[in-house]
Amino acid sequence: MAPQKLGSVQSILNRAGKCRLCWLIARALSEQTHITKPEVEDASLELMLAALRAVDATCEISWMVDGRVKVTKDGGPPTYQPRTRRLCITWPGSEYAEAHLVLVHPGNLWGPAPHFLGRLLTSLEGDKEKLISDWIAMCDKHGDNCRVSHSPHLEELRQESYFGVVDVRKGRMRLCPLPAGQPYAALSYTWGIQEVGREHFKATKDNIEELMTEGGVDHIYDQLPTTIRDAMRLVGRLGYTYLWVDSLCILQGDEHVWELNARSMDVVYGNAALTICAADGEDANAGLLALSPTQSRFTHHAKQVVEDYSPDLRLMVSYPSETYIQRSKWNTRAWTFQERILSKRCLVFTAGRVYFQCRNSQMSEDIYEHPDASVWSMGLLHGPSIKFREANTKAIEVYKDTIRSYTSRDLGNEADILAAFNGIGRDLTRHLGGEAVFGLPNTHFDWALLWEPTSAPERRRKGTKLSFPSWSWVGWKKAPIAYRDIFVAEPERNLHDWLLKHTWIVWYIRDGQGNLRLVWDYKLHSGSRHCLSPRWQGYPSVGSEGSSEDAYGRKTVDLQSRGISLESPEFKKTMPQYAYQVRMVEPGRRATQPDRIVDDQRYLQFWTWSACFNLQAEEEPFHQNDPSPGLRRKRFGILDGHHNLVGTIVLDEDAIKEEGGLLVKPQEFIAISDADGIPSLPWNFVVPAEPGAAEWCAYNVLLLTYDEDMSGRVAKRKGLGRIFKHAFDTAVKLYDHSSGQREWKEIILG
């Protein structure tokens, strides 16, 4: 059923006195006021309804199938048949989230099972642990997607001297190694602001030995933040003996030990029998409020909006769990994003409620779940963990969504940008058959460089623990990163074909010793990629011993047609810290630093075409369908030596002001891959109209600037744009500058 308009907020409020459905919708909207504006949580319903009359929004209502049950007839293929429906209330174009009107199960009055119907929270008082245990038991039936079994990686980690867990048995609490084969729970939470002199208790060199004695943690139990104490109690009541929590299980204050643990987060959370996600409040003292709702400042969320229509008919307002989760402080943190994504089972405490999420389903306190594993429910539509399970077959799409979500999160320490992504990156690139290089999949490296910030970013500066490259999204902050269709839609029509036929750069990176190694080295990554369809495959995982392909599997005949030398690149540029020679690492070999998040340095080295062009600020859109350049971003035209408009690029407005010379002197651009035209400009704007000339008639280009402290040796990425090939290939000297003409150039990009 298509959505039906119910009218404006004002009209619904006017009808609320006579129409009980309108009254219920008005109450649902008042609850939305609590969610979106917590500062008014103590206001009376009358005051809130008065405030709602000023809301400019229109309500739409539609039927939605909620639960479906799998049915198999006469040995045929299974089908899902609808079991229940619910009404979906939306407010298009407003800040208010959708709400659902659900039929409340009337208790013993009806014979049918209550599955997918509403449940009154009053029926659960004092029995939350049993409900959670039932959820876990249901999840046990889901099969391999949700089954938690200790991987070989956990067995290796379990034997490391820096890894331990908390034994939560009362009177015997201590830090200890994880016994072989024993399940454990993990805690995901926010520390909050640590004031000097009021820091949370944590394991340090001064107390670690005492904490490892039997009862050692009992002695300091009252000093632990409320969230950790609540988690320890809950874990014990659910039948687990061990809990992993970072502040106790990682020795604090030791950078080396922190590095060792940080690179293992995919193992820690991916093998946990249960991850407790503490999304209540602002810090570690908020506690798990659903276990003690009377202490909650979010008590109004635990109150249900229910309307009686007859003795046997009641409707209840229910919200998707993400409505609350997405507005929590916990959900803004980069570390917790990784912890949730990597976990197979999450028990999420937020806004005084508790939700269970796994790779197959979502369960909440206010909905009766079906005990059969072969069902479908509305909860499957929400939550990043559900989407992440598609990584087996849709790794590229999941990667793009993940990067945008992750770069929207906050980091307490900006140097943790890679550490907090390391586990997700390893998991995703494993599906692609390679590894992450500063966050970019090396299997699709040319494609991975086509990212853009959605607002004005800032560089992640050298004052941090690591130096991050400008060519990767990890080198920038304060702006979500996106792979926009304008750059990736054409390559993704057949990504494997594009990588082999429309790219040419042989990318090298400086390793930990300053030597050059291949970014994509098929001898190091020859694993199977059977989960990916041919269209999404990356560079070939099997090399050629002859001369018919380059190091990335591209046909030499295609490279010859571009005028590219087929000989191995001869690098001549050195760097001050590696000044004596340029050493190449033999394919299949690598020098590693096993205690580091990153084994490589931030410098790419390669050969490609370079040319200079001028920039001109866009006074009005070049094309009516141009997408918005983003907050504090501006689109610029790229001009050749004859002042023809030959390309476009989007740049940070403030950066242009800081480096005012960008608009008054020619700038260097390098071609990095083929592009199928420039949407903002007609293909024959500067190109003679010839049959087939429109196909792949442009280059994806990077605008470069240079680091002064490297004597102009090291370039940095300033922006991503497009220039017509004809203009690039016939570039002329600009004014009196010696540069301008296209040249095949060696680049060091940092």
C-alpha positions in Angstrom: 0.0 0.0 0.0 1.4 3.4 -1.0 1.8 5.9 1.9 -1.3 7.9 2.6 -1.1 11.6 3.8 -2.8 12.2 7.1 -2.1 16.0 7.0 0.0 18.4 8.9 0.9 18.3 12.5 -1.6 21.1 13.2 -4.4 19.2 11.5 -3.6 15.9 13.4 -3.5 17.8 16.7 -6.9 19.4 15.9 -8.4 16.0 15.3 -6.8 14.3 18.3 -9.7 15.0 20.6 -12.1 13.0 18.4 -9.9 10.6 16.5 -8.1 8.1 18.7 -5.6 7.2 15.9 -4.7 10.9 15.6 -4.3 11.0 19.4 -1.9 8.1 19.3 0.1 9.7 16.5 0.3 12.9 18.5 1.6 11.0 21.5 4.1 9.3 19.2 5.3 12.7 18.0 5.6 13.9 21.5 7.9 10.9 22.2 9.9 12.0 19.2 10.4 15.3 21.0 12.0 13.4 23.8 14.3 11.6 21.5 15.4 14.5 19.3 15.4 17.1 22.1 16.3 15.4 25.4 16.5 18.8 27.2 12.7 18.9 27.2 12.2 15.5 28.7 10.7 16.8 31.9 8.0 18.9 30.1 4.4 18.0 30.5 2.5 16.4 27.6 0.4 19.6 27.2 3.4 21.8 26.9 4.9 19.4 24.4 1.8 19.3 22.3 1.7 23.1 22.4 5.3 23.2 21.1 4.4 20.6 18.3 1.9 23.0 16.8 4.8 25.0 15.5 6.3 22.0 13.8 6.1 22.2 10.0 5.8 18.6 8.9 3.3 16.3 7.2 2.4 12.9 8.4 2.2 9.8 6.1 1.0 6.4 7.1 1.4 3.0 5.4 1.0 -0.7 6.0 4.2 -2.8 6.4 4.6 -6.5 6.6 6.4 -7.2 9.9 7.0 -10.9 10.5 7.3 -13.5 7.8 7.6 -17.3 8.4 9.4 -19.7 6.1 7.1 -22.3 4.6 8.0 -25.3 2.5 5.3 -27.2 0.6 5.6 -30.6 -1.0 9.4 -30.5 -1.0 9.5 -27.3 -3.1 11.6 -24.3 -2.5 10.9 -22.4 0.7 8.8 -19.2 0.6 8.2 -16.5 3.3 4.6 -15.9 4.1 3.4 -12.8 6.0 2.4 -13.3 9.6 1.7 -9.8 10.9 1.5 -6.2 9.7 2.1 -2.9 11.4 1.4 0.7 10.6 4.4 2.9 9.7 4.2 6.6 10.6 6.7 8.9 8.8 7.3 12.6 8.6 9.1 13.1 5.3 11.6 16.0 5.2 11.6 16.5 8.9 14.1 15.5 11.7 11.6 13.0 13.1 12.2 9.3 12.7 9.6 6.8 11.7 7.4 5.2 14.3 5.4 1.9 14.1 2.0 1.2 15.5 1.9 -2.4 16.6 -1.0 -4.6 17.8 -0.5 -5.5 21.5 -0.8 -9.1 22.4 -3.7 -9.3 24.9 -2.3 -12.0 27.1 -4.3 -15.1 27.7 -7.4 -13.9 25.8 -6.1 -15.1 22.4 -5.2 -18.5 21.4 -2.5 -17.8 18.7 1.1 -17.4 19.6 2.1 -13.7 20.2 5.0 -13.7 17.7 5.8 -10.3 16.3 3.0 -8.6 18.4 3.6 -5.9 21.0 4.7 -6.7 24.6 4.1 -4.6 27.6 7.3 -3.8 29.4 5.6 -4.2 32.8 5.5 -7.9 32.1 9.3 -8.0 32.2 10.0 -6.4 35.5 12.8 -8.2 37.3 13.1 -10.7 34.5 15.4 -9.1 32.0 18.2 -11.6 32.4 15.9 -14.5 31.4 14.7 -12.5 28.4 18.3 -12.0 27.3 19.1 -15.6 27.8 16.1 -16.6 25.6 17.4 -14.2 22.9 20.8 -15.9 23.0 19.2 -19.3 22.8 17.2 -18.3 19.7 20.3 -16.9 18.1 22.0 -20.3 18.7 19.6 -21.7 16.1 20.7 -19.3 13.4 23.6 -21.4 12.1 27.1 -20.3 10.9 26.2 -16.6 10.5 25.8 -16.2 14.2 27.6 -19.2 15.6 30.6 -18.1 17.7 33.4 -20.6 17.6 37.0 -19.8 18.6 39.1 -19.2 15.5 42.7 -20.1 15.1 43.5 -16.4 15.4 42.0 -16.4 18.8 44.0 -19.4 19.8 47.1 -17.6 18.8 46.1 -14.4 20.7 45.1 -16.4 23.7 48.6 -17.6 24.1 50.1 -14.1 23.9 51.6 -12.7 27.1 49.8 -9.3 26.6 46.2 -10.7 26.3 44.0 -11.4 29.2 40.4 -11.3 30.5 38.5 -10.6 33.8 37.3 -13.6 35.8 33.9 -12.2 37.0 33.1 -14.8 39.7 32.3 -13.0 42.9 35.0 -13.4 45.5 37.4 -14.7 42.9 37.5 -11.8 40.5 40.9 -11.3 38.9 42.7 -10.7 35.6 43.9 -13.9 34.0 44.7 -15.6 30.7 41.7 -16.9 28.8 41.5 -20.7 29.2 41.4 -22.8 26.0 37.9 -23.3 24.6 36.2 -21.0 27.1 33.6 -18.4 25.9 33.9 -14.8 27.0 31.9 -11.6 26.6 33.3 -8.2 25.6 32.3 -4.7 26.6 32.0 -1.8 24.2 31.5 1.6 25.9 32.7 5.2 26.0 35.2 6.3 28.6 34.0 9.9 28.6 36.0 12.9 29.6 38.7 12.0 32.1 39.3 14.9 34.5 42.7 15.2 36.1 42.6 13.5 39.5 39.2 11.8 38.8 40.3 9.3 36.2 38.6 5.9 36.0 40.4 3.0 37.6 42.5 1.1 35.1 45.2 -1.5 35.0 48.7 -0.1 35.2 52.2 -1.3 35.8 51.7 -0.4 39.5 48.7 -2.6 40.1 48.6 -5.3 37.4 50.2 -8.0 39.6 47.7 -7.3 42.4 44.8 -7.5 40.0 45.9 -10.9 38.9 45.7 -12.4 42.3 42.5 -14.2 43.3 40.0 -11.6 44.5 42.3 -8.8 43.3 39.5 -7.2 41.2 37.0 -7.7 44.1 39.2 -5.4 46.2 38.9 -2.5 43.8 35.4 -3.4 42.5 33.7 -0.3 44.0 36.3 1.9 42.3 35.2 0.7 38.8 32.9 2.8 36.7 29.2 1.8 37.0 29.0 0.5 33.4 31.9 -2.0 34.0 30.4 -3.1 37.3 26.9 -3.6 35.7 28.5 -5.6 32.8 30.4 -7.8 35.2 27.3 -8.7 37.1 25.3 -9.3 34.0 27.9 -11.5 32.4 27.9 -13.7 35.5 24.2 -14.0 35.6 24.1 -15.0 31.9 26.4 -17.9 32.7 29.7 -16.6 31.4 32.9 -16.6 33.5 35.1 -14.2 31.5 34.7 -10.6 30.3 37.1 -8.5 28.2 37.1 -4.8 28.9 39.9 -2.6 27.6 40.6 -0.5 30.7 41.4 -3.6 32.7 42.6 -6.1 30.1 45.0 -3.8 28.3 47.9 -2.4 30.4 47.3 1.3 30.2 50.2 3.8 29.7 52.3 1.4 27.6 52.2 2.3 24.0 53.9 -0.9 22.8 51.3 -3.1 24.6 48.5 -0.9 23.3 49.7 -1.4 19.7 49.8 -5.1 20.2 46.2 -5.2 21.5 44.8 -2.6 19.1 45.8 -4.6 16.0 43.8 -7.6 17.4 40.4 -6.0 17.9 38.9 -8.0 15.1 39.9 -11.2 16.9 38.7 -9.9 20.3 35.3 -8.8 19.3 34.8 -11.2 16.4 35.2 -14.2 18.7 33.3 -12.9 21.7 30.2 -15.0 22.6 28.4 -11.7 23.3 29.3 -8.0 23.1 27.7 -5.7 25.6 27.2 -2.3 24.0 26.7 0.3 26.7 25.1 3.2 24.8 23.3 4.8 27.8 24.5 8.2 28.9 27.7 10.1 28.1 30.4 8.1 29.9 31.4 5.0 31.7 29.4 5.9 34.8 26.0 5.8 33.1 25.5 2.1 33.7 23.3 -0.4 31.9 20.0 1.4 32.6 17.6 -1.2 31.4 18.7 -3.4 34.3 17.7 -0.7 36.8 15.3 1.6 34.9 14.2 3.4 38.1 17.6 5.0 38.2 17.5 6.1 34.6 17.2 9.8 33.5 15.8 8.2 30.3 12.9 6.7 32.3 10.4 8.2 29.9 11.7 6.1 27.0 11.0 2.9 29.0 7.4 4.1 29.3 5.3 2.8 26.4 2.7 4.7 24.5 -0.3 2.4 24.4 -3.9 3.2 23.4 -7.0 1.1 24.1 -9.5 0.8 21.3 -11.6 -1.9 22.8 -11.2 -4.5 25.6 -9.4 -6.8 23.2 -7.7 -4.2 20.9 -4.7 -2.1 21.9 -2.1 -0.4 19.7 1.4 0.5 20.9 4.0 2.9 19.5 7.3 1.1 18.8 10.5 2.6 17.4 13.3 0.8 15.5 16.3 0.4 17.8 18.4 2.6 15.6 16.2 5.5 16.5 17.7 5.5 19.9 21.2 4.1 19.1 22.0 6.7 16.5 21.3 9.5 18.9 23.6 8.1 21.6 27.0 9.4 22.5 28.3 5.8 22.1 27.2 5.8 18.5 29.4 8.8 17.7 32.7 7.1 18.5 34.9 5.5 15.9 36.1 2.8 18.2 32.6 1.6 19.1 31.7 1.5 15.4 34.4 -1.1 14.8 33.4 -3.0 18.0 29.8 -3.3 17.0 30.5 -4.2 13.3 33.0 -6.9 14.2 30.7 -8.6 16.9 28.4 -11.4 15.8 26.1 -10.8 18.8 25.4 -7.4 20.4 23.4 -6.7 23.4 22.7 -2.9 23.1 21.7 -0.9 26.1 20.4 2.5 25.1 17.8 5.1 26.4 16.8 2.8 29.3 16.0 -0.2 26.9 17.9 -3.2 25.8 18.1 -4.7 22.3 19.7 -7.9 20.9 21.2 -7.8 17.5 23.0 -10.6 15.6 23.8 -11.3 12.0 20.3 -12.8 11.4 17.9 -10.8 13.5 17.1 -8.1 15.9 15.1 -8.5 19.1 13.6 -5.9 21.5 11.8 -5.8 24.8 8.5 -4.5 23.3 8.1 -7.1 20.5 7.5 -10.9 21.0 10.0 -12.7 18.8 9.4 -15.9 16.9 11.6 -18.7 18.4 12.2 -20.3 14.9 15.4 -19.4 13.2 13.8 -19.5 9.8 11.9 -16.2 10.1 12.2 -12.7 8.9 11.3 -9.5 10.8 11.5 -5.7 10.5 14.6 -5.7 12.7 16.6 -7.1 9.8 16.3 -3.8 7.9 18.2 -1.8 10.5 21.7 -1.8 11.9 25.2 -1.9 10.4 26.0 -5.4 11.6 23.1 -6.8 9.4 24.5 -5.1 6.4 28.1 -6.2 7.1 27.1 -9.8 6.7 26.8 -9.0 2.9 30.6 -8.5 2.8 31.0 -12.0 1.4 29.4 -11.1 -1.9 29.2 -7.2 -1.9 32.5 -6.3 -0.3 32.9 -3.1 -2.4 29.5 -1.8 -1.5 30.0 -2.6 2.1 33.4 -0.9 2.1 31.9 2.3 0.6 29.1 2.4 3.2 31.5 1.6 6.0 34.0 4.4 5.1 31.3 7.0 5.0 29.9 5.9 8.4 33.3 5.4 10.0 34.6 8.9 8.9 31.5 10.5 10.4 32.6 9.3 13.9 34.6 11.0 16.5 38.1 10.0 17.8 39.4 11.1 21.2 42.9 10.7 19.8 43.1 11.5 16.1 46.1 9.2 15.8 43.8 6.3 16.3 42.2 6.6 12.9 43.9 3.4 11.6 43.9 1.5 14.8 40.1 1.9 15.3 39.6 0.7 11.7 42.2 -2.0 11.6 39.9 -4.9 12.4 37.2 -3.8 9.9 39.8 -3.2 7.3 41.3 -6.6 7.7 37.9 -8.3 7.6 36.7 -6.5 4.4 39.9 -6.8 2.5 40.1 -10.5 3.3 36.8 -10.8 1.3 38.5 -8.9 -1.5 41.6 -11.2 -1.5 44.2 -8.7 -0.3 44.9 -6.2 2.5 44.4 -2.6 3.5 47.1 -0.1 2.7 46.4 3.0 4.9 42.8 2.0 4.8 42.5 1.4 1.0 42.1 -2.1 -0.4 45.2 -2.9 -2.4 43.2 -5.3 -4.6 41.4 -2.3 -6.1 43.9 0.4 -5.4 43.3 2.6 -8.5 39.5 2.6 -7.7 40.1 3.2 -4.0 41.9 6.5 -4.7 38.6 8.0 -6.1 37.3 9.2 -2.7 36.2 12.7 -1.9 35.4 14.6 1.4 31.7 15.7 1.6 32.6 18.9 3.4 35.8 20.9 4.0 38.4 18.6 5.7 41.5 19.3 7.7 44.8 17.4 7.4 45.7 14.9 10.1 48.9 16.7 11.1 52.4 15.3 11.8 52.2 16.1 15.4 50.2 12.9 15.9 51.7 9.5 16.7 51.8 8.5 13.0 52.1 10.6 9.8 49.2 9.9 7.6 49.2 10.2 3.8 47.2 12.8 1.9 46.3 10.2 -0.8 44.2 8.2 1.7 41.1 9.3 3.6 42.9 8.4 6.8 45.1 11.6 6.2 42.1 13.9 6.7 39.6 14.7 9.5 36.4 16.6 10.3 34.7 15.5 7.0 32.8 12.3 6.1 34.4 10.6 3.1 32.3 9.3 0.2 32.8 7.4 -3.1 30.5 9.5 -5.2 28.8 8.1 -8.3 30.3 10.8 -10.4 33.7 9.1 -10.1 33.0 5.5 -9.4 29.7 4.7 -11.2 31.3 4.1 -14.7 34.2 1.9 -13.4 31.8 -0.1 -11.3 29.8 -1.2 -14.4 32.7 -3.7 -14.7 35.3 -2.9 -12.1 37.7 -5.7 -13.0 37.7 -4.7 -16.6 38.2 -1.1 -15.7 41.2 -1.9 -13.5 42.9 -3.9 -16.3 42.0 -1.7 -19.3 41.7 1.9 -17.9 44.5 2.2 -15.4 48.3 2.0 -16.0 50.2 3.1 -12.9 52.4 0.5 -11.2 52.1 1.7 -7.6 54.9 1.3 -5.1 55.1 2.2 -1.4 57.9 2.8 1.0 58.1 0.0 3.5 59.3 0.2 7.1 62.9 0.2 6.0 62.4 2.9 3.3 62.5 0.4 0.4 60.0 0.3 -2.4 57.5 -2.6 -2.6 54.5 -3.1 -4.8 51.2 -2.0 -3.3 49.6 -5.0 -5.0 51.9 -8.0 -5.0 50.1 -11.1 -6.3 52.8 -13.3 -4.8 51.7 -12.2 -1.3 48.0 -12.4 -2.1 47.1 -15.5 -4.1 44.1 -16.5 -2.0 40.7 -17.4 -3.5 38.1 -14.7 -4.2 35.3 -17.1 -5.1 32.8 -15.0 -3.2 33.1 -12.1 -5.7 31.5 -12.1 -9.1 33.9 -11.5 -12.0 32.6 -8.0 -12.4 33.9 -7.0 -8.9 37.2 -8.8 -9.0 40.4 -6.7 -8.4 43.8 -7.2 -10.0 44.6 -10.7 -11.0 45.8 -12.9 -8.1 48.0 -15.0 -10.5 50.9 -13.4 -12.2 52.6 -14.0 -15.5 56.2 -15.1 -15.9 56.3 -13.8 -19.5 56.2 -10.2 -20.8 52.5 -10.1 -21.7 51.4 -8.4 -18.5 52.7 -5.8 -16.1 53.0 -6.3 -12.4 49.3 -5.5 -11.9 48.1 -8.0 -14.6 47.4 -5.4 -17.3 48.0 -6.5 -20.9 51.2 -5.0 -22.3 49.5 -4.5 -25.7 47.1 -2.1 -24.0 49.9 -0.2 -22.3 51.9 0.0 -25.5 48.9 1.7 -27.2 49.2 4.4 -24.5 52.9 4.9 -25.2 53.9 3.5 -21.8 57.3 1.9 -21.4 57.1 -1.8 -20.7 60.4 -1.9 -18.9 60.5 -2.1 -15.1 60.3 1.5 -13.7 63.6 3.0 -12.8 63.2 5.2 -9.8 65.7 8.0 -9.3 64.1 10.2 -6.7 65.4 9.7 -3.2 64.4 11.1 0.2 66.6 12.8 2.8 66.2 9.9 5.2 66.9 7.3 2.5 69.3 9.4 0.4 71.9 6.8 -0.7 69.9 4.7 -3.2 66.5 3.5 -4.2 66.1 -0.1 -3.2 63.3 -2.3 -4.7 61.8 -5.2 -2.7 61.6 -8.4 -4.6 57.9 -9.4 -5.2 56.7 -11.9 -2.7 58.9 -10.6 0.2 58.2 -8.0 2.8 59.9 -6.6 5.9 57.3 -6.5 8.7 57.0 -4.9 12.1 54.6 -7.2 13.9 53.9 -4.8 16.7 52.7 -2.0 14.5 49.3 -1.1 13.1 51.0 -0.1 9.9 54.0 -1.8 8.3 54.6 0.8 5.7 55.4 4.5 5.5 53.1 7.1 3.9 55.0 7.5 0.6 53.8 6.2 -2.7 56.3 6.3 -5.6 55.2 5.8 -9.3 55.4 7.2 -12.8 52.5 8.9 -14.7 51.7 11.9 -16.8 51.9 15.3 -15.4 50.7 18.7 -16.8 49.9 22.2 -15.6 46.6 24.0 -15.8 44.9 27.1 -14.3 42.0 27.2 -11.9 38.9 29.4 -12.1 36.2 29.6 -9.4 32.8 28.6 -10.6 30.4 31.7 -10.5 27.4 29.5 -11.4 27.0 25.7 -12.0 28.7 24.5 -15.2 25.7 22.2 -15.5 22.3 22.2 -13.9 22.7 18.6 -12.8 26.0 19.2 -11.0 25.8 17.7 -7.4 26.4 20.0 -4.5 30.1 20.4 -3.8 29.5 20.1 -0.1 29.8 22.3 3.0 32.5 25.0 2.6 33.5 23.3 -0.7 33.6 25.0 -4.1 33.7 23.8 -7.6 36.5 25.2 -9.9 37.0 25.1 -13.6 40.3 23.8 -15.0 41.6 26.0 -17.8 44.2 25.2 -20.5 46.7 27.6 -21.9 44.2 29.0 -24.3 41.7 29.7 -21.4 39.4 26.9 -22.5 37.4 25.1 -19.8 38.8 21.6 -20.0 37.9 20.1 -16.6 36.4 20.5 -13.2 37.5 19.9 -9.6 35.9 20.5 -6.1 38.2 22.1 -3.5 38.1 23.4 0.0 37.2 27.1 0.0 39.5 27.8 3.0 42.4 25.9 1.5 42.2 28.1 -1.6 42.3 31.2 0.5 45.3 29.9 2.5 47.2 29.0 -0.6 46.1 32.0 -2.7 48.6 31.2 -5.4 46.3 28.4 -6.6 44.2 30.9 -8.5 47.0 33.1 -9.9 49.5 30.6 -11.2 49.4 27.2 -13.1 48.9 24.2 -10.9 50.2 20.6 -11.5 47.8 17.8 -12.1 48.6 14.1 -12.6 46.5 11.6 -14.5 45.7 8.5 -12.4 43.0 6.6 -14.5 40.5 6.8 -17.3 37.1 8.5 -16.9 34.1 8.2 -19.1 33.6 11.9 -19.7 32.9 14.8 -17.4 29.2 15.1 -16.5 29.5 18.9 -16.0 30.8 19.4 -19.6 29.7 18.1 -23.0 32.2 15.5 -24.3 32.9 17.5 -27.4 33.4 20.8 -25.6 37.1 20.8 -26.6 37.3 17.6 -28.5 36.6 17.1 -32.2 33.4 15.2 -32.8 34.6 11.7 -34.0 32.8 8.4 -33.8 33.4 6.7 -30.4 35.3 9.8 -29.1 33.0 10.2 -26.2 33.9 6.9 -24.5 36.6 7.2 -21.8 37.5 10.6 -23.1 38.8 12.1 -19.8 41.3 11.4 -17.0 40.7 11.2 -13.3 43.3 13.6 -12.0 44.9 14.7 -8.7 45.8 18.3 -8.0 49.2 18.3 -6.3 51.0 20.7 -4.0 54.5 20.1 -2.5 55.9 19.8 1.0 58.4 22.5 1.6 60.3 20.5 4.2 61.1 17.9 1.6 62.7 20.4 -0.8 59.9 19.9 -3.2 60.5 16.1 -3.5 57.2 15.0 -1.9 53.8 15.9 -3.4 50.5 15.8 -1.5 47.0 15.4 -2.8 44.9 18.6 -2.8 41.9 17.4 -4.7 40.3 15.0 -7.2 39.0 16.2 -10.5 38.6 15.4 -14.2 40.3 16.7 -17.3 39.6 15.9 -21.0 42.3 13.6 -22.4 42.6 15.8 -25.5 43.4 18.8 -23.4 45.8 16.9 -21.1 47.6 15.2 -23.9 48.1 18.4 -25.9 48.9 20.6 -22.9 51.1 23.6 -23.8 53.3 25.9 -21.7 51.3 28.4 -19.7 52.4 31.9 -20.1 56.1 32.3 -19.2 56.3 29.3 -16.9 58.7 26.6 -17.9 56.1 23.9 -16.9 52.9 23.1 -18.5 53.4 20.5 -21.3 52.6 17.0 -20.6 55.4 14.9 -19.3 56.0 11.3 -18.1 57.1 12.0 -14.5 58.3 10.2 -11.4 56.1 11.2 -8.4 56.6 10.7 -4.7 53.2 11.2 -3.1 52.9 11.6 0.7 
